[in-house]
């Protein structure tokens, strides 16, 4: 699946994005409607802000809105601090741990954590998905600048940051700069079952963009070497832990999901992890 940048309405924005993402421009290429995807700008209903959207050939529009739609609903009805995702992040003496979300995706989990006060740095390896995340953050900042966000929403926005690249490399680069995170969160891509057809199509699009998951073990290794407190890995219920010589310290279960917890202190004490990480 090739992704093109739509330059028909906003040519300057399109050229800038095409240069940043190294993607072709729609009007300069042969676009195959049934095979190719399009990055374009739309203005959703009840909004005055342009929204970067991905139009895949075989599913509906994919875009990110941190303060509306599904994320707003999950923020309100997601279960608060008692939900398994939040418990998987743990707690530290000085408050809530700082989090590196190594597989940000559409930012849903990061947003929930940020809404509960965690400082979350999102990293996404797909340049296209990262562009959608960046657009959502910039749009939210415009809303804040225009006085359209309440104090709580502005705090959530301040709790989120973003980078793009290979997460293992990004974690290492942060460490070289003297920045370490308390908890590192991994949600490797896996086939989602028993989901609505629309969700399956969205995940199929992501799999086409990202390719097969070939580096989970390497990413876990990097996370174990750089997390101060713990690494949490989201897995389907019943799935094996990520293949690695180090096994989880414990797990937090939910009806369809399991969070494998790698406690750095416990792993060092048991000899499973070297002290001089």
Backbone as numpy.savetxt, mean C-alpha at the origin, in Angstrom:
# Nx Ny Nz CAx CAy CAz Cx Cy Cz
-0.34 -6.44 -20.65 -1.19 -5.24 -20.65 -0.31 -3.99 -20.65
-0.42 -3.19 -21.71 0.31 -1.93 -21.77 -0.56 -0.81 -21.18
0.06 0.09 -20.46 -0.65 1.23 -19.89 -0.22 2.49 -20.63
-1.20 3.28 -21.06 -0.96 4.53 -21.77 -1.45 5.71 -20.94
-0.88 6.88 -21.18 -1.31 8.11 -20.52 -2.23 8.87 -21.46
-3.41 9.20 -20.97 -4.41 9.93 -21.76 -4.04 11.42 -21.83
-3.70 11.90 -23.02 -3.27 13.30 -23.18 -4.28 14.15 -23.94
-5.51 13.66 -24.05 -6.49 14.36 -24.88 -7.03 15.63 -24.21
-7.24 15.62 -22.90 -7.81 16.79 -22.22 -6.76 17.62 -21.48
-5.76 16.95 -20.93 -4.75 17.66 -20.13 -3.36 17.27 -20.63
-2.98 17.79 -21.79 -1.72 17.37 -22.41 -0.48 17.66 -21.57
-0.44 18.79 -20.87 0.74 19.11 -20.07 0.88 18.15 -18.89
-0.23 17.88 -18.21 -0.21 16.93 -17.09 0.18 15.54 -17.61
-0.36 15.19 -18.77 -0.08 13.87 -19.35 1.39 13.72 -19.70
1.97 14.74 -20.30 3.38 14.68 -20.69 4.27 14.55 -19.45
3.94 15.30 -18.40 4.74 15.24 -17.16 4.65 13.86 -16.52
3.43 13.29 -16.49 3.25 11.97 -15.88 3.92 10.89 -16.73
3.80 11.01 -18.06 4.43 10.04 -18.95 5.94 10.02 -18.78
6.51 11.20 -18.60 7.96 11.29 -18.40 8.36 10.67 -17.06
7.54 10.92 -16.04 7.86 10.40 -14.70 7.73 8.88 -14.66
6.70 8.35 -15.31 6.44 6.92 -15.24 7.06 6.14 -16.40
7.62 6.88 -17.36 8.20 6.25 -18.56 7.16 5.39 -19.28
5.99 6.02 -19.53 4.90 5.34 -20.23 4.54 6.10 -21.50
4.01 5.41 -22.50 3.66 6.06 -23.76 2.41 6.94 -23.65
2.34 7.90 -24.56 1.19 8.81 -24.65 0.13 8.22 -25.59
-1.14 8.38 -25.21 -2.23 7.76 -25.96 -2.25 8.18 -27.44
-2.20 9.48 -27.71 -2.38 9.96 -29.09 -1.17 9.68 -29.97
-0.08 9.19 -29.38 1.12 8.90 -30.17 1.28 7.42 -30.46
0.32 6.60 -30.03 0.47 5.15 -30.16 -0.84 4.51 -30.60
-0.75 3.24 -30.92 -1.93 2.46 -31.27 -2.49 1.81 -30.01
-3.61 2.34 -29.56 -4.24 1.87 -28.33 -5.21 0.75 -28.65
-5.04 -0.40 -27.96 -5.92 -1.55 -28.16 -6.92 -1.60 -27.00
-8.13 -1.21 -27.28 -9.14 -1.02 -26.24 -9.39 -2.29 -25.44
-9.33 -3.46 -26.07 -9.64 -4.70 -25.38 -8.43 -5.31 -24.67
-7.25 -4.70 -24.83 -6.05 -5.29 -24.25 -5.27 -4.32 -23.37
-5.37 -3.02 -23.65 -4.53 -2.04 -22.96 -5.31 -1.24 -21.92
-4.59 -0.65 -21.00 -5.18 0.17 -19.94 -4.81 1.64 -20.15
-5.57 2.50 -19.52 -5.40 3.94 -19.71 -5.36 4.64 -18.36
-4.36 5.49 -18.17 -4.32 6.39 -17.02 -4.87 7.73 -17.48
-5.95 8.15 -16.83 -6.60 9.38 -17.26 -7.07 10.16 -16.04
-7.59 11.37 -16.26 -8.09 12.20 -15.17 -9.59 12.36 -15.31
-10.28 12.15 -14.20 -11.73 12.29 -14.16 -12.13 13.13 -12.96
-13.32 13.71 -13.04 -13.89 14.42 -11.90 -15.09 13.64 -11.41
-14.98 12.93 -10.29 -16.09 12.12 -9.79 -17.28 12.99 -9.39
-18.43 12.36 -9.26 -19.62 13.06 -8.80 -19.38 13.62 -7.40
-19.95 14.75 -7.14 -19.86 15.44 -5.84 -18.42 15.84 -5.51
-17.63 16.08 -6.53 -16.26 16.51 -6.31 -15.87 17.52 -7.37
-14.99 18.45 -6.99 -14.49 19.43 -7.95 -13.03 19.18 -8.29
-12.49 18.06 -7.78 -11.07 17.78 -7.95 -10.85 16.69 -8.99
-9.89 16.93 -9.89 -9.50 15.91 -10.84 -8.89 14.73 -10.10
-9.22 13.54 -10.56 -8.76 12.33 -9.90 -8.08 11.43 -10.92
-6.82 11.09 -10.68 -6.12 10.18 -11.57 -6.75 8.79 -11.44
-7.08 8.19 -12.57 -7.78 6.91 -12.57 -7.17 5.97 -13.59
-7.16 4.70 -13.26 -6.70 3.66 -14.18 -7.92 2.97 -14.76
-7.98 2.91 -16.08 -9.08 2.25 -16.77 -8.54 0.99 -17.43
-8.66 -0.17 -16.75 -8.20 -1.43 -17.34 -9.17 -1.88 -18.43
-8.74 -2.80 -19.28 -9.63 -3.24 -20.35 -10.74 -4.16 -19.87
-10.58 -4.77 -18.70 -11.54 -5.80 -18.29 -12.11 -5.60 -16.89
-12.05 -4.36 -16.36 -12.68 -4.08 -15.07 -13.05 -2.61 -15.00
-13.70 -2.23 -13.92 -14.12 -0.85 -13.78 -12.97 0.08 -13.44
-13.29 1.34 -13.23 -12.29 2.36 -12.93 -11.62 2.06 -11.59
-10.29 2.19 -11.56 -9.52 2.00 -10.33 -8.89 3.33 -9.96
-9.25 3.84 -8.79 -8.69 5.11 -8.30 -8.68 5.05 -6.79
-8.06 6.05 -6.17 -7.92 6.06 -4.71 -8.45 7.37 -4.16
-9.30 7.25 -3.16 -9.84 8.42 -2.47 -9.76 8.15 -0.98
-8.84 8.82 -0.30 -8.62 8.54 1.11 -9.76 9.01 2.01
-10.54 9.98 1.56 -11.56 10.54 2.45 -12.98 10.38 1.89
-13.18 9.30 1.17 -14.50 9.00 0.66 -14.60 7.53 0.33
-15.81 7.06 0.03 -16.01 5.71 -0.43 -15.65 4.65 0.60
-15.01 3.58 0.12 -14.73 2.42 0.96 -13.82 2.76 2.14
-12.84 3.62 1.92 -11.91 3.93 3.00 -12.61 4.69 4.12
-13.50 5.60 3.77 -14.25 6.32 4.80 -15.13 5.36 5.59
-15.73 4.40 4.89 -16.59 3.42 5.57 -15.76 2.53 6.48
-14.61 2.08 6.00 -13.76 1.21 6.82 -13.22 1.95 8.03
-12.93 3.22 7.84 -12.45 4.04 8.96 -13.52 4.12 10.05
-14.78 4.22 9.64 -15.86 4.41 10.60 -16.32 3.09 11.22
-16.28 2.00 10.42 -16.87 0.75 10.89 -15.87 -0.40 10.91
-14.58 -0.11 10.84 -13.58 -1.17 10.73 -13.24 -1.90 12.01
-13.72 -1.44 13.15 -13.46 -2.17 14.38 -12.49 -1.48 15.32
-11.98 -0.32 14.93 -11.12 0.44 15.83 -9.84 -0.29 16.19
-9.34 0.00 17.40 -8.05 -0.55 17.82 -8.10 -2.04 18.12
-9.29 -2.62 18.18 -9.40 -4.04 18.47 -9.30 -4.93 17.25
-9.27 -4.37 16.06 -9.24 -5.20 14.86 -7.88 -5.88 14.71
-7.86 -7.06 14.11 -6.62 -7.84 14.02 -5.46 -7.08 13.38
-5.72 -6.30 12.35 -4.65 -5.54 11.69 -3.93 -4.65 12.70
-4.67 -3.95 13.52 -4.08 -3.02 14.48 -3.33 -3.78 15.56
-3.91 -4.88 16.05 -3.23 -5.69 17.06 -1.93 -6.27 16.52
-1.91 -6.54 15.21 -0.70 -7.11 14.60 0.47 -6.13 14.62
0.18 -4.84 14.68 1.25 -3.84 14.69 1.93 -3.74 16.05
1.25 -4.19 17.11 1.83 -4.16 18.44 1.84 -2.77 19.06
2.58 -2.66 20.18 2.70 -1.37 20.85 4.09 -1.26 21.44
4.56 -0.05 21.58 5.88 0.19 22.17 5.71 1.09 23.39
6.78 1.20 24.17 6.68 1.92 25.45 6.28 3.38 25.27
6.79 4.01 24.23 6.56 5.45 24.04 5.31 5.77 23.23
4.47 4.77 22.97 3.25 5.03 22.21 3.10 4.02 21.09
2.47 4.42 20.02 2.25 3.51 18.91 3.49 3.42 18.04
3.80 2.23 17.53 5.01 2.08 16.72 4.90 2.79 15.37
6.03 3.24 14.89 6.09 3.74 13.51 6.07 2.53 12.58
5.42 2.68 11.43 5.19 1.54 10.55 5.71 1.82 9.15
6.40 0.83 8.58 6.76 0.84 7.17 5.87 -0.18 6.50
4.95 0.29 5.65 4.06 -0.59 4.89 4.78 -0.91 3.58
5.36 -2.11 3.52 6.23 -2.47 2.40 5.48 -2.88 1.14
4.18 -3.07 1.27 3.36 -3.48 0.11 2.07 -2.65 0.13
2.18 -1.37 -0.13 1.08 -0.43 0.14 -0.18 -0.73 -0.67
-0.04 -1.14 -1.93 -1.21 -1.39 -2.76 -2.09 -0.16 -2.86
-3.37 -0.31 -2.62 -4.30 0.80 -2.71 -4.35 1.64 -1.43
-3.51 1.31 -0.46 -3.41 2.13 0.74 -4.48 1.91 1.78
-5.28 0.87 1.63 -6.39 0.66 2.57 -5.94 0.40 3.99
-5.01 -0.54 4.18 -4.54 -0.85 5.52 -3.77 0.33 6.11
-2.95 0.98 5.29 -2.18 2.13 5.78 -3.12 3.23 6.27
-4.20 3.45 5.54 -5.13 4.50 5.91 -5.81 4.18 7.25
-6.22 2.92 7.42 -6.84 2.53 8.69 -5.89 2.77 9.85
-4.63 2.37 9.68 -3.64 2.55 10.74 -3.39 4.04 11.00
-3.29 4.82 9.94 -3.08 6.27 10.10 -4.26 6.92 10.81
-5.47 6.43 10.54 -6.66 7.00 11.18 -6.70 6.70 12.67
-5.92 5.71 13.11 -5.87 5.35 14.52 -4.61 5.89 15.19
-3.89 6.77 14.50 -2.79 7.49 15.12 -1.40 6.99 14.80
-1.29 5.90 14.03 0.04 5.40 13.66 0.66 6.29 12.59
1.97 6.47 12.65 2.71 7.11 11.58 3.06 6.01 10.58
2.57 6.11 9.36 2.73 5.04 8.38 3.43 5.55 7.13
4.54 4.93 6.80 5.20 5.23 5.53 4.84 4.12 4.55
4.17 4.48 3.47 3.76 3.53 2.45 4.85 3.44 1.37
5.15 2.22 0.95 6.02 2.04 -0.21 5.33 1.11 -1.19
5.35 1.47 -2.45 4.71 0.66 -3.48 5.67 0.47 -4.66
5.84 -0.78 -5.07 6.82 -1.05 -6.13 6.28 -0.75 -7.53
4.97 -0.80 -7.72 4.40 -0.46 -9.02 4.35 1.05 -9.17
4.99 1.57 -10.20 4.99 3.01 -10.42 3.58 3.53 -10.71
2.75 2.70 -11.31 1.39 3.12 -11.65 0.51 3.21 -10.40
0.56 2.19 -9.55 -0.21 2.23 -8.31 0.32 3.33 -7.40
1.65 3.51 -7.39 2.24 4.59 -6.60 1.74 5.95 -7.08
1.56 6.09 -8.39 1.03 7.35 -8.94 -0.40 7.60 -8.46
-1.20 6.54 -8.37 -2.57 6.68 -7.86 -2.55 7.10 -6.39
-1.65 6.50 -5.61 -1.52 6.88 -4.20 -1.07 8.33 -4.05
-0.08 8.71 -4.85 0.43 10.08 -4.79 -0.66 11.08 -5.17
-1.45 10.74 -6.17 -2.56 11.61 -6.59 -3.56 11.78 -5.45
-3.87 10.68 -4.75 -4.82 10.74 -3.64 -4.29 11.61 -2.51
-2.99 11.50 -2.22 -2.40 12.33 -1.17 -2.40 13.80 -1.56
-2.05 14.09 -2.81 -2.03 15.48 -3.26 -3.43 16.08 -3.27
-4.41 15.29 -3.67 -5.80 15.76 -3.69 -6.27 16.05 -2.27
-5.91 15.16 -1.34 -6.28 15.37 0.06 -5.60 16.63 0.61
-4.36 16.89 0.19 -3.67 18.09 0.65 -4.35 19.35 0.11
-4.82 19.29 -1.13 -5.57 20.42 -1.70 -6.85 20.68 -0.89
-7.52 19.60 -0.52 -8.73 19.74 0.31 -8.37 20.37 1.65
-7.25 19.96 2.23 -6.82 20.53 3.51 -6.49 22.01 3.34
-5.79 22.36 2.27 -5.43 23.75 2.01 -6.66 24.63 1.82
-7.73 24.04 1.29 -8.97 24.78 1.04 -9.92 24.72 2.24
-9.44 24.18 3.35 -10.26 24.15 4.55 -11.39 23.14 4.52
-11.27 22.09 3.71 -12.35 21.12 3.54 -12.18 19.86 4.38
-11.07 19.76 5.10 -10.86 18.61 5.97 -10.96 19.04 7.43
-11.61 18.19 8.24 -11.66 18.49 9.67 -10.31 18.17 10.31
-10.19 18.51 11.57 -8.90 18.33 12.26 -8.45 16.87 12.27
-9.39 15.96 12.49 -9.05 14.54 12.53 -8.52 14.07 11.18
-9.18 14.49 10.10 -8.75 14.09 8.76 -7.38 14.67 8.42
-7.13 15.89 8.85 -5.83 16.50 8.60 -4.73 15.75 9.34
-5.04 15.26 10.53 -4.04 14.48 11.27 -3.75 13.16 10.57
-4.80 12.54 10.03 -4.60 11.29 9.29 -3.68 11.54 8.10
-3.92 12.63 7.39 -3.09 12.97 6.24 -1.63 13.16 6.65
-1.42 13.81 7.78 -0.06 14.04 8.28 0.62 12.74 8.71
-0.18 11.72 9.00 0.37 10.43 9.44 0.82 9.55 8.27
0.53 9.97 7.05 0.83 9.17 5.86 1.97 9.78 5.05
2.87 8.95 4.60 3.90 9.37 3.64 4.10 8.25 2.64
4.80 8.55 1.54 4.83 7.62 0.41 6.18 7.63 -0.28
6.60 6.45 -0.72 7.74 6.33 -1.62 7.44 5.23 -2.63
8.28 5.16 -3.66 8.09 4.17 -4.72 9.41 3.47 -4.97
9.37 2.16 -5.12 10.58 1.41 -5.43 10.53 0.03 -4.82
11.62 -0.70 -4.94 11.75 -2.01 -4.33 11.85 -1.83 -2.81
10.93 -2.42 -2.07 10.84 -2.16 -0.63 12.10 -2.56 0.12
12.72 -3.67 -0.26 13.94 -4.10 0.42 15.03 -3.04 0.27
15.13 -2.45 -0.91 16.12 -1.41 -1.14 15.75 -0.12 -0.40
14.46 0.20 -0.39 14.01 1.43 0.27 14.25 1.33 1.78
13.94 0.17 2.37 14.19 -0.03 3.80 15.67 0.16 4.11
16.53 -0.42 3.27 17.97 -0.30 3.47 18.44 1.14 3.35
17.87 1.87 2.39 18.24 3.28 2.20 17.83 4.11 3.41
16.65 3.87 3.94 16.24 4.56 5.17 17.23 4.28 6.30
17.64 3.01 6.43 18.58 2.64 7.49 19.91 3.36 7.33
20.38 3.50 6.08 21.64 4.22 5.84 21.53 5.68 6.26
20.31 6.21 6.21 20.07 7.60 6.61 19.77 7.71 8.10
19.84 6.59 8.81 19.60 6.60 10.24 18.14 6.51 10.63
17.29 6.14 9.68 15.85 6.03 9.95 15.46 4.56 10.01
14.91 4.14 11.13 14.43 2.78 11.30 12.97 2.83 11.77
12.24 1.80 11.41 10.82 1.73 11.76 10.61 0.67 12.83
9.66 0.92 13.72 9.38 -0.05 14.78 8.80 -1.33 14.19
7.75 -1.19 13.39 7.09 -2.35 12.79 7.12 -2.24 11.27
7.35 -3.36 10.62 7.31 -3.42 9.16 6.19 -4.38 8.77
5.33 -3.94 7.87 4.12 -4.68 7.50 4.24 -5.17 6.06
3.99 -6.46 5.86 4.03 -7.07 4.54 2.67 -7.69 4.22
2.16 -7.40 3.07 0.93 -8.03 2.58 1.19 -8.53 1.17
1.94 -9.65 1.02 2.28 -10.14 -0.31 1.03 -10.50 -1.10
1.10 -10.29 -2.39 -0.05 -10.58 -3.23 -0.29 -12.08 -3.29
-1.55 -12.46 -3.12 -1.93 -13.86 -3.27 -3.33 -13.90 -3.87
-3.71 -15.03 -4.46 -5.04 -15.11 -5.07 -6.13 -14.91 -4.05
-7.02 -13.93 -4.28 -8.12 -13.66 -3.37 -9.33 -14.51 -3.77
-9.81 -15.32 -2.85 -10.94 -16.19 -3.14 -12.19 -15.70 -2.42
-13.33 -16.18 -2.90 -14.61 -15.85 -2.29 -14.82 -14.34 -2.20
-14.42 -13.65 -3.25 -14.61 -12.22 -3.30 -15.61 -11.89 -4.41
-16.12 -10.69 -4.39 -17.01 -10.25 -5.45 -16.27 -10.23 -6.77
-17.02 -10.37 -7.87 -16.39 -10.41 -9.19 -15.58 -9.16 -9.46
-16.09 -7.99 -9.04 -15.38 -6.72 -9.27 -14.04 -6.73 -8.56
-14.01 -7.28 -7.35 -12.76 -7.34 -6.59 -11.77 -8.27 -7.27
-12.25 -9.39 -7.78 -11.39 -10.33 -8.49 -10.76 -9.67 -9.70
-11.55 -8.89 -10.44 -11.04 -8.21 -11.63 -9.99 -7.17 -11.25
-10.23 -6.45 -10.14 -9.26 -5.45 -9.69 -7.95 -6.13 -9.32
-8.02 -7.25 -8.59 -6.82 -7.97 -8.21 -6.11 -8.54 -9.43
-6.87 -8.98 -10.43 -6.26 -9.49 -11.66 -5.49 -8.38 -12.36
-6.02 -7.16 -12.32 -5.32 -6.02 -12.91 -4.02 -5.77 -12.17
-4.06 -5.81 -10.84 -2.85 -5.61 -10.05 -1.80 -6.67 -10.37
-2.25 -7.92 -10.53 -1.31 -8.99 -10.83 -0.65 -8.78 -12.19
-1.40 -8.22 -13.14 -0.82 -7.92 -14.44 0.21 -6.79 -14.33
-0.08 -5.81 -13.48 0.85 -4.69 -13.30 2.11 -5.12 -12.57
1.96 -5.97 -11.56 3.06 -6.31 -10.68 3.81 -7.57 -11.09
3.12 -8.45 -11.81 3.74 -9.72 -12.13 3.63 -10.67 -10.94
4.15 -11.89 -11.07 4.06 -12.87 -9.99 4.90 -12.46 -8.79
4.45 -12.88 -7.61 5.16 -12.57 -6.37 6.36 -13.51 -6.25
7.55 -12.98 -6.52 8.76 -13.81 -6.54 9.74 -13.45 -5.43
9.46 -12.39 -4.68 10.48 -11.89 -3.76 10.02 -11.77 -2.32
8.97 -12.49 -1.92 8.45 -12.37 -0.55 9.50 -12.75 0.48
10.23 -13.84 0.23 11.23 -14.29 1.18 12.35 -13.27 1.32
12.78 -12.69 0.21 13.83 -11.66 0.24 13.36 -10.43 1.00
12.10 -10.03 0.76 11.55 -8.87 1.44 11.43 -9.12 2.94
11.00 -10.32 3.30 10.90 -10.67 4.72 12.29 -10.62 5.36
13.30 -11.12 4.68 14.66 -11.08 5.21 15.09 -9.64 5.49
14.84 -8.75 4.54 15.21 -7.35 4.73 14.43 -6.73 5.89
13.14 -7.06 5.98 12.32 -6.53 7.07 12.84 -6.99 8.42
13.21 -8.26 8.53 13.72 -8.80 9.79 15.03 -8.13 10.19
15.81 -7.71 9.22 17.09 -7.08 9.50 16.94 -5.62 9.92
15.80 -5.01 9.59 15.69 -3.56 9.80 14.58 -3.13 10.75
13.64 -4.01 11.09 12.57 -3.63 12.02 13.12 -3.56 13.44
12.75 -2.53 14.18 13.17 -2.41 15.57 12.42 -3.37 16.49
11.15 -3.60 16.20 10.26 -4.24 17.16 9.64 -5.53 16.61
9.00 -5.46 15.45 8.38 -6.65 14.89 8.12 -6.50 13.40
7.91 -7.65 12.76 7.46 -7.71 11.37 6.12 -8.44 11.38
5.13 -7.89 10.72 3.82 -8.53 10.62 3.54 -8.84 9.16
3.15 -10.09 8.88 2.91 -10.53 7.51 1.47 -11.02 7.39
0.73 -10.44 6.48 -0.66 -10.83 6.25 -0.70 -12.05 5.33
-1.43 -13.08 5.74 -1.54 -14.31 4.96 -3.00 -14.75 4.91
-3.37 -15.49 3.86 -4.71 -16.07 3.85 -4.83 -17.13 4.95
-6.00 -17.28 5.49 -6.20 -18.31 6.51 -5.87 -19.68 5.91
-5.05 -20.44 6.61 -4.69 -21.77 6.15 -3.45 -21.83 5.28
-2.94 -20.67 4.87 -1.74 -20.64 4.02 -0.49 -20.85 4.87
0.54 -21.36 4.24 1.82 -21.52 4.93 2.47 -20.16 5.14
3.29 -20.01 6.18 4.07 -18.77 6.32 4.98 -18.59 5.10
5.45 -17.38 4.89 6.41 -17.14 3.83 7.63 -18.03 4.03
8.07 -18.65 2.95 9.23 -19.55 3.03 10.46 -18.80 3.51
10.97 -19.18 4.68 12.13 -18.50 5.25 12.67 -19.36 6.38
13.95 -19.24 6.66 14.55 -20.03 7.75 14.01 -19.61 9.11
13.58 -18.37 9.24 12.99 -17.87 10.48 11.48 -18.06 10.45
10.93 -18.66 11.45 9.50 -18.91 11.54 8.82 -17.86 12.42
7.52 -17.62 12.24 6.82 -16.61 13.05 6.86 -16.94 14.54
6.89 -15.89 15.35 6.85 -16.06 16.81 5.46 -16.44 17.27
4.46 -15.85 16.63 3.07 -16.10 16.97 2.22 -15.64 15.79
0.91 -15.70 15.94 0.01 -15.26 14.86 -1.26 -14.70 15.46
-1.88 -13.80 14.75 -3.19 -13.25 15.12 -4.17 -13.66 14.04
-5.24 -14.34 14.44 -6.19 -14.91 13.49 -7.42 -14.02 13.35
-7.98 -14.02 12.13 -9.29 -13.44 11.88 -10.03 -14.43 10.98
-11.31 -14.24 10.70 -12.07 -15.26 9.96 -11.43 -15.71 8.65
-10.87 -14.78 7.86 -10.32 -15.14 6.56 -8.83 -14.86 6.42
-8.25 -14.28 7.45 -6.88 -13.79 7.35 -6.09 -14.16 8.60
-4.78 -14.31 8.42 -3.89 -14.54 9.55 -2.73 -13.55 9.45
-2.34 -13.00 10.59 -1.17 -12.13 10.63 -0.05 -12.86 11.35
0.99 -13.26 10.59 2.15 -13.89 11.19 3.03 -12.82 11.81
3.36 -12.99 13.08 4.13 -11.99 13.83 5.55 -12.50 14.07
6.51 -11.72 13.67 7.92 -12.02 13.92 8.43 -10.99 14.93
8.49 -11.40 16.19 8.95 -10.51 17.26 10.47 -10.47 17.26
11.06 -9.32 16.99 12.51 -9.21 16.88 13.19 -9.62 18.19
12.68 -9.15 19.31 13.28 -9.47 20.60 13.25 -10.96 20.87
12.10 -11.59 20.60 11.95 -13.03 20.85 12.85 -13.84 19.92
12.95 -13.41 18.66 13.77 -14.15 17.70 15.26 -14.05 18.04
15.69 -12.90 18.52 17.09 -12.75 18.93 17.36 -13.60 20.18
16.42 -13.59 21.12 16.58 -14.37 22.36 16.66 -15.87 22.07
15.94 -16.32 21.06 15.93 -17.75 20.73 17.09 -18.16 19.84
17.84 -17.16 19.35 18.95 -17.45 18.45 18.55 -17.57 17.00
17.27 -17.34 16.68 16.81 -17.44 15.29 17.24 -16.25 14.45
17.57 -15.15 15.12 17.97 -13.93 14.43 19.22 -13.38 15.11
20.16 -12.91 14.32 21.41 -12.41 14.86 21.22 -11.07 15.56
21.94 -10.86 16.64 21.85 -9.61 17.39 22.33 -8.43 16.56
23.40 -8.63 15.79 24.01 -7.52 15.01 23.36 -7.42 13.64
22.06 -7.16 13.64 21.33 -7.09 12.37 21.78 -5.84 11.58
